[in-house]
Amino acid sequence: MAKQKSIYSCIECGGQVPKWQGQCPHCMAWNTLVEAVAETVTTNRYNALANTSQVQRLSEVEAHETPRQPTGIAEFDRVLGGGLVPGGVVLIGGDPGIGKSTLLLQALCHLSAHKKVLYVSGEESAQQIALRAQRLALDAGPVQLLAEIQLEKISATLLAQKPDVAVIDSIQTVYSEALQSAPGSVAQVRECAAQLTRLAKQAGITVILVGHVTKEGTLAGPRVLEHIVDTVLYFEGDSNSSFRLIRAFKNRFGAVNELGVFAMTEKGLREVSNPSALFLSHHGQDVAGSCVMVTQEGTRPLLVEIQALVDEAHAPNPRRLSVGLEQNRLAMLLAVLHRHAGVACFDQDVFVNAVGGVRITEPAADLAVLLAIVSSLRDRPLPQKLVVFGEIGLAGEVRPVQRGQERLKEAAKLGFTHAVIPKGNKPKQAIAGMEVVAVERLEEAVAYCRG
């Protein structure tokens, strides 16, 4: 019996080499080559789904807006850009048990009232899904269910049933008979995703793929998987908290970096209409080291509380720890605070936390972080109902941020009466009930908060 030939595939770019080596020669990534069985080449693998195209002028192409199909879950629709698009392929990833299958089952039950839907399960049996629907008190009668992992059978069912929306749970469990490798391998995931995407485009079926994630939090499988699909969503959440976040990292049909907020309950995922309330602590009295900022998640402004704790260091190297904020940026901001505001923390341990488990990536949190640090260092609480945002430059200037007017309106709607903002974001017209202080330099903001 002939020995099966092995080949090594890169999980980042999908490139293949005959022998293992530390660095992928295609994308130059390190330690990304994994062993797989060499696949035999078939010439007619894509003929069934390949359509003949002709060269035409771009001006001759009829462009029209594709109507979106709301899922019945407003927070999910927000992240999708307004709803599902016919022929679109959505990839949603997240940790095990985070609620991906629960969310999609709820969405399919809402859609089944006026659309034909199909749930393809490769991880759970039909009885398990029926028990989940019963536990969540969902009207799952019109939902069609298929427990199958073979790609050819799934494709035949999709072509025969012609559903409007189909969920594949999950793409790592699906395998094709054209390949010899096991389900979940680089070749199988890439091949199955490509075939399902071609089928979705050809038949106009909206396909939602569920993807596993690695221990680093990225989607398992080749990086090319994210390039194949139209939309990439990440389901985030802390196992110690009931709140779940959905972020869009890629969307060909809408805006990216949108955020959807849910709460996990006994009856499934419930939408959170006012997510700012999750990220604000309710203190009985004024506390030092707390500052409220307004961050922008896509088109949605969110109020988040930044907490800082500055304590005397008892080691030669003071600690710098941040949760929900960038660690390297914290060290840079402390240097700017010392150089331009005269506040030294070189002998202090500095801990910064964004309340509620939210992750802030934009630099608009710079000013709030520094004011919280100064408040904790001086043990003086900041004024009540104060909201802060602004980017800090290395020269000590306070730079304007995008959508400043919307941030102020959101803060005023939630009852905040004072704001310290960059001068470039000062509104042309006064906002009712809010006193706005526009600053150009970091030392001006520190002096205002000192009173």
VMD Tcl script that draws the C-alpha trace (Angstrom):
set ca {
  {0.00 0.00 0.00}
  {1.44 3.35 -1.02}
  {2.29 5.71 1.82}
  {0.26 8.90 1.94}
  {2.31 11.95 1.07}
  {2.38 14.80 3.57}
  {2.45 18.51 2.84}
  {2.68 21.52 5.14}
  {0.10 24.33 4.88}
  {0.27 27.82 6.38}
  {-2.70 28.68 8.60}
  {-2.24 32.40 7.83}
  {-2.09 32.52 4.03}
  {-2.86 28.93 3.01}
  {0.47 28.50 1.18}
  {1.93 25.00 0.92}
  {5.50 23.67 1.13}
  {6.73 20.05 0.88}
  {8.83 20.15 4.08}
  {8.37 21.80 7.44}
  {10.24 25.01 8.16}
  {9.99 27.66 10.82}
  {8.95 30.51 8.52}
  {6.34 30.44 5.78}
  {8.04 31.45 2.49}
  {4.79 32.96 1.15}
  {3.70 35.37 3.90}
  {6.89 35.28 6.04}
  {4.92 34.37 9.21}
  {6.67 32.26 11.85}
  {5.49 28.90 13.23}
  {2.34 28.76 11.09}
  {2.99 25.59 9.07}
  {0.92 22.53 9.98}
  {1.10 19.04 8.50}
  {-1.68 17.76 6.24}
  {-2.25 15.02 3.71}
  {-1.37 16.03 0.15}
  {-4.55 16.35 -1.87}
  {-5.00 14.99 -5.38}
  {-5.91 17.60 -7.98}
  {-9.29 17.25 -9.69}
  {-9.98 19.26 -12.81}
  {-13.78 19.44 -12.59}
  {-14.17 20.44 -8.98}
  {-15.46 23.97 -9.66}
  {-17.22 23.41 -12.98}
  {-20.62 22.94 -11.38}
  {-20.56 26.39 -9.82}
  {-18.51 28.32 -12.36}
  {-20.51 30.75 -14.47}
  {-19.39 32.10 -17.82}
  {-18.69 35.84 -17.58}
  {-18.14 38.39 -20.32}
  {-16.11 41.55 -20.37}
  {-18.29 44.66 -20.11}
  {-17.89 48.34 -19.35}
  {-18.42 49.43 -15.78}
  {-20.85 52.12 -16.96}
  {-23.02 49.42 -18.53}
  {-23.45 47.51 -15.29}
  {-26.85 48.08 -13.70}
  {-26.22 49.04 -10.07}
  {-29.10 48.94 -7.64}
  {-29.45 48.84 -3.88}
  {-30.07 45.36 -2.55}
  {-32.95 45.27 -0.05}
  {-31.91 44.11 3.39}
  {-33.75 41.54 5.45}
  {-34.02 42.50 9.18}
  {-33.38 39.58 11.52}
  {-35.84 40.80 14.16}
  {-32.95 41.49 16.58}
  {-32.12 45.21 16.41}
  {-28.61 44.94 17.90}
  {-27.71 42.17 15.44}
  {-29.06 44.23 12.55}
  {-26.98 47.23 13.67}
  {-23.75 45.24 13.45}
  {-24.76 43.77 10.07}
  {-25.38 47.25 8.71}
  {-29.18 47.08 8.68}
  {-29.89 43.40 8.11}
  {-28.96 40.41 5.96}
  {-28.20 40.80 2.25}
  {-29.38 38.10 -0.23}
  {-26.35 36.17 -1.44}
  {-24.17 37.53 1.37}
  {-21.89 35.30 3.45}
  {-21.45 36.15 7.15}
  {-18.77 34.59 9.36}
  {-19.32 34.85 13.12}
  {-16.70 33.63 15.59}
  {-16.42 33.48 19.36}
  {-15.35 31.43 22.35}
  {-17.15 28.14 23.09}
  {-20.41 28.67 24.96}
  {-20.49 32.42 24.34}
  {-23.94 32.24 22.69}
  {-23.34 32.04 18.93}
  {-25.77 29.17 18.33}
  {-28.33 30.72 20.69}
  {-28.26 34.05 18.85}
  {-28.56 32.47 15.41}
  {-31.39 30.17 16.50}
  {-33.28 33.19 17.85}
  {-32.67 35.08 14.58}
  {-33.86 32.14 12.46}
  {-37.04 31.82 14.52}
  {-37.81 35.50 13.88}
  {-37.02 35.16 10.16}
  {-39.05 31.98 9.75}
  {-42.28 33.95 10.14}
  {-41.92 35.33 6.60}
  {-38.80 33.68 5.13}
  {-37.67 30.12 4.42}
  {-34.75 29.25 6.70}
  {-32.49 26.24 7.18}
  {-30.29 25.36 10.16}
  {-27.41 22.97 9.33}
  {-25.90 21.54 12.50}
  {-22.58 19.73 12.46}
  {-21.89 19.82 16.20}
  {-25.25 19.10 17.83}
  {-27.98 16.59 17.16}
  {-31.50 17.56 16.15}
  {-32.75 16.64 19.62}
  {-30.27 19.00 21.30}
  {-31.36 21.91 19.11}
  {-35.02 21.13 19.74}
  {-34.38 21.13 23.50}
  {-32.62 24.49 23.25}
  {-35.54 26.00 21.32}
  {-37.93 24.61 23.90}
  {-35.85 25.98 26.78}
  {-35.74 29.43 25.17}
  {-39.51 29.33 24.49}
  {-38.99 29.98 20.77}
  {-41.53 29.39 18.01}
  {-39.24 27.12 15.98}
  {-41.95 25.24 14.09}
  {-41.20 26.68 10.58}
  {-37.41 26.32 10.99}
  {-35.98 23.52 8.83}
  {-33.17 21.50 10.40}
  {-30.43 19.35 8.87}
  {-27.82 17.49 10.93}
  {-25.05 16.89 8.39}
  {-21.31 17.56 7.97}
  {-20.67 16.40 4.39}
  {-20.35 19.37 2.03}
  {-21.82 17.63 -1.00}
  {-25.02 16.67 0.87}
  {-25.32 20.16 2.35}
  {-24.92 21.76 -1.08}
  {-27.51 19.43 -2.61}
  {-29.97 20.27 0.17}
  {-29.44 24.00 -0.29}
  {-30.05 23.74 -4.04}
  {-33.14 21.57 -3.52}
  {-34.75 23.52 -0.66}
  {-33.67 27.02 -1.85}
  {-33.89 28.66 1.60}
  {-33.58 32.43 1.97}
  {-31.22 32.13 4.95}
  {-29.02 29.17 5.91}
  {-26.83 28.75 9.01}
  {-23.82 26.39 8.94}
  {-22.82 25.51 12.51}
  {-19.90 25.22 12.23}
  {-17.57 25.50 9.22}
  {-14.81 23.58 11.06}
  {-16.98 20.43 11.19}
  {-17.84 20.37 7.47}
  {-15.74 18.23 5.14}
  {-15.64 17.57 1.40}
  {-15.21 14.12 -0.16}
  {-12.93 15.68 -2.77}
  {-10.25 16.06 -0.08}
  {-8.63 13.41 2.08}
  {-7.74 15.55 5.09}
  {-9.81 15.58 8.29}
  {-12.55 18.15 9.04}
  {-11.13 21.36 10.48}
  {-7.85 21.17 8.56}
  {-6.60 24.15 6.58}
  {-7.52 22.59 3.24}
  {-11.00 21.48 4.32}
  {-11.97 24.81 5.89}
  {-10.75 26.78 2.89}
  {-12.41 24.46 0.35}
  {-15.76 24.22 2.15}
  {-15.97 27.96 2.74}
  {-15.15 28.68 -0.91}
  {-17.75 26.20 -2.21}
  {-20.47 27.51 0.11}
  {-19.65 31.10 -0.87}
  {-19.95 30.28 -4.58}
  {-23.24 28.51 -3.91}
  {-24.58 31.50 -1.95}
  {-23.70 33.92 -4.76}
  {-25.13 31.65 -7.45}
  {-28.45 30.84 -5.73}
  {-28.91 34.13 -3.84}
  {-28.93 32.39 -0.44}
  {-27.76 34.26 2.65}
  {-25.28 31.93 4.37}
  {-24.13 32.45 7.97}
  {-21.02 30.46 8.94}
  {-20.12 29.81 12.57}
  {-16.36 29.68 13.16}
  {-14.22 28.46 16.04}
  {-11.55 30.66 17.59}
  {-8.03 29.85 18.77}
  {-6.71 30.46 22.27}
  {-5.41 33.83 21.05}
  {-9.00 34.83 20.19}
  {-8.62 34.79 16.38}
  {-10.69 32.70 14.00}
  {-9.34 29.20 13.56}
  {-8.33 28.06 10.10}
  {-6.51 29.88 7.31}
  {-6.52 33.67 7.25}
  {-7.90 33.47 3.71}
  {-11.22 32.42 5.28}
  {-11.86 36.03 6.34}
  {-11.11 37.24 2.81}
  {-13.61 34.83 1.23}
  {-16.67 35.95 3.20}
  {-18.47 39.30 3.00}
  {-18.85 40.04 6.71}
  {-16.75 39.02 9.73}
  {-18.27 39.32 13.21}
  {-16.69 38.53 16.57}
  {-18.75 37.50 19.58}
  {-17.04 38.69 22.77}
  {-17.86 38.37 26.43}
  {-16.55 37.50 29.86}
  {-17.54 34.16 31.34}
  {-18.03 35.94 34.68}
  {-20.46 38.45 33.19}
  {-23.85 38.06 31.52}
  {-23.14 40.73 28.91}
  {-22.09 39.90 25.34}
  {-20.68 42.15 22.62}
  {-20.72 41.64 18.85}
  {-18.21 43.59 16.76}
  {-17.98 43.86 12.99}
  {-14.39 43.75 11.71}
  {-15.27 43.48 8.03}
  {-18.47 44.33 6.20}
  {-18.77 44.74 2.44}
  {-22.37 45.91 2.84}
  {-22.07 48.35 5.75}
  {-19.90 50.14 8.27}
  {-17.25 48.33 10.29}
  {-16.45 48.66 14.01}
  {-20.14 48.64 14.90}
  {-21.04 47.25 18.30}
  {-24.06 45.24 19.42}
  {-24.71 44.67 23.13}
  {-26.67 41.74 24.57}
  {-27.41 40.28 27.98}
  {-27.51 36.52 28.43}
  {-30.65 35.47 30.30}
  {-32.54 32.23 30.92}
  {-34.63 32.97 27.82}
  {-31.61 33.55 25.56}
  {-29.89 36.73 24.49}
  {-31.73 39.96 25.25}
  {-30.93 43.27 23.57}
  {-29.52 46.09 25.70}
  {-31.07 49.36 24.53}
  {-28.88 51.62 26.71}
  {-25.39 50.06 26.77}
  {-23.82 53.14 28.42}
  {-25.47 52.08 31.68}
  {-23.37 48.88 31.64}
  {-20.07 50.73 31.61}
  {-20.86 53.33 34.29}
  {-20.47 52.54 37.98}
  {-22.92 53.99 40.50}
  {-20.91 55.27 43.47}
  {-22.65 56.30 46.66}
  {-20.18 59.17 47.11}
  {-17.45 60.92 45.17}
  {-14.38 58.74 44.65}
  {-10.93 59.68 43.44}
  {-9.50 58.09 40.32}
  {-12.76 57.89 38.36}
  {-13.43 59.72 35.11}
  {-16.22 59.25 32.54}
  {-15.41 59.47 28.83}
  {-17.41 59.14 25.61}
  {-16.04 56.59 23.14}
  {-17.29 56.03 19.62}
  {-18.10 52.49 18.49}
  {-18.97 52.80 14.82}
  {-21.92 55.19 14.73}
  {-22.81 54.71 18.40}
  {-21.40 56.92 21.20}
  {-20.90 55.06 24.49}
  {-20.17 56.46 27.92}
  {-17.47 54.46 29.70}
  {-15.99 54.96 33.14}
  {-12.19 54.97 33.32}
  {-10.79 54.08 36.74}
  {-7.19 54.65 37.81}
  {-5.32 53.61 40.93}
  {-1.96 55.22 41.70}
  {-0.08 53.77 44.67}
  {3.45 54.01 46.00}
  {5.74 51.44 44.40}
  {7.54 48.99 46.67}
  {9.76 47.56 43.93}
  {12.59 49.07 41.88}
  {10.45 48.92 38.72}
  {6.97 50.47 39.18}
  {4.15 48.54 37.52}
  {2.12 49.86 34.60}
  {-1.02 47.80 34.05}
  {-4.05 48.62 31.89}
  {-7.20 46.58 31.29}
  {-9.27 47.48 28.23}
  {-6.70 50.05 27.07}
  {-3.41 49.83 25.23}
  {-0.50 49.12 27.56}
  {2.21 50.91 25.58}
  {0.09 54.03 25.22}
  {-0.25 54.26 28.99}
  {3.54 54.53 29.39}
  {3.64 57.24 26.73}
  {0.84 59.23 28.39}
  {2.62 59.12 31.76}
  {5.72 60.59 30.14}
  {3.65 63.40 28.57}
  {1.96 64.04 31.94}
  {5.35 64.47 33.62}
  {6.92 66.56 30.88}
  {4.08 69.00 30.19}
  {1.95 69.04 33.37}
  {4.65 68.51 35.99}
  {2.96 65.45 37.50}
  {5.51 62.69 38.15}
  {4.55 59.02 38.56}
  {7.99 57.43 38.17}
  {7.89 56.11 41.76}
  {4.23 55.02 41.65}
  {2.41 51.90 40.52}
  {-0.27 52.88 37.98}
  {-3.29 50.68 37.25}
  {-5.96 51.71 34.73}
  {-9.22 49.89 33.99}
  {-12.16 50.43 31.61}
  {-15.25 49.43 33.60}
  {-17.58 46.79 32.22}
  {-15.05 44.77 30.23}
  {-15.20 47.09 27.22}
  {-12.07 47.43 25.07}
  {-11.19 50.96 23.92}
  {-8.85 51.26 20.94}
  {-9.32 54.89 19.91}
  {-7.00 57.63 21.29}
  {-9.97 59.74 22.45}
  {-9.54 58.11 25.88}
  {-6.14 59.77 26.47}
  {-7.40 62.84 28.34}
  {-9.78 60.82 30.52}
  {-7.00 58.39 31.47}
  {-4.64 61.17 32.54}
  {-7.29 63.05 34.53}
  {-8.23 59.83 36.33}
  {-4.53 59.25 37.16}
  {-4.12 62.81 38.50}
  {-7.31 62.42 40.55}
  {-6.06 59.20 42.14}
  {-2.56 60.57 42.75}
  {-3.87 63.72 44.49}
  {-6.75 61.77 46.12}
  {-9.20 64.43 44.88}
  {-12.41 63.37 43.13}
  {-13.28 64.98 39.83}
  {-16.41 67.18 39.63}
  {-19.70 65.34 39.51}
  {-21.45 64.83 36.16}
  {-18.20 65.52 34.29}
  {-17.48 63.88 30.95}
  {-14.11 64.03 29.18}
  {-12.67 63.06 25.81}
  {-9.66 64.09 23.74}
  {-6.42 62.80 22.23}
  {-3.08 63.80 23.77}
  {-0.07 64.53 21.55}
  {3.57 64.17 22.54}
  {3.89 67.96 22.66}
  {1.18 68.15 25.32}
  {-1.55 69.44 22.99}
  {-5.14 68.20 23.21}
  {-6.18 67.07 19.74}
  {-9.79 66.97 18.48}
  {-11.52 63.65 17.82}
  {-14.21 62.65 15.34}
  {-17.96 63.06 16.00}
  {-17.45 65.41 18.94}
  {-20.94 66.89 18.65}
  {-22.60 63.47 18.86}
  {-20.53 62.56 21.92}
  {-21.63 65.69 23.75}
  {-25.29 65.17 22.87}
  {-25.16 61.58 24.17}
  {-23.58 62.76 27.45}
  {-26.18 65.53 27.86}
  {-28.98 63.02 27.23}
  {-27.70 60.90 30.13}
  {-27.61 63.85 32.55}
  {-24.00 65.04 32.44}
  {-23.64 68.80 32.99}
  {-19.90 69.46 32.52}
  {-17.50 68.49 29.76}
  {-13.77 68.97 29.17}
  {-13.08 68.60 25.46}
  {-10.50 69.65 22.84}
  {-10.85 73.19 21.54}
  {-11.27 71.81 18.02}
  {-14.46 69.99 19.13}
  {-16.10 73.03 20.76}
  {-19.70 73.20 19.50}
  {-20.77 76.31 17.60}
  {-24.07 76.37 19.46}
  {-24.43 75.84 23.20}
  {-25.85 72.51 24.34}
  {-28.75 72.93 26.76}
  {-27.86 72.02 30.33}
  {-24.14 71.43 29.67}
  {-21.15 73.62 30.48}
  {-18.40 72.93 27.96}
  {-14.76 73.74 28.74}
  {-12.54 73.65 25.65}
  {-8.78 73.22 26.29}
  {-5.76 73.36 24.00}
  {-3.09 72.02 26.35}
  {-2.93 69.20 28.87}
  {-1.92 71.54 31.68}
  {-5.15 73.53 31.15}
  {-7.25 70.40 31.69}
  {-5.27 69.41 34.81}
  {-5.60 72.92 36.23}
  {-9.38 72.93 35.64}
  {-9.85 69.62 37.45}
  {-7.75 70.79 40.36}
  {-10.25 73.62 40.78}
}
mol new
graphics top color blue
foreach p $ca { graphics top sphere $p radius 0.5 }
foreach p [lrange $ca 0 end-1] q [lrange $ca 1 end] { graphics top cylinder $p $q radius 0.2 }
display resetview
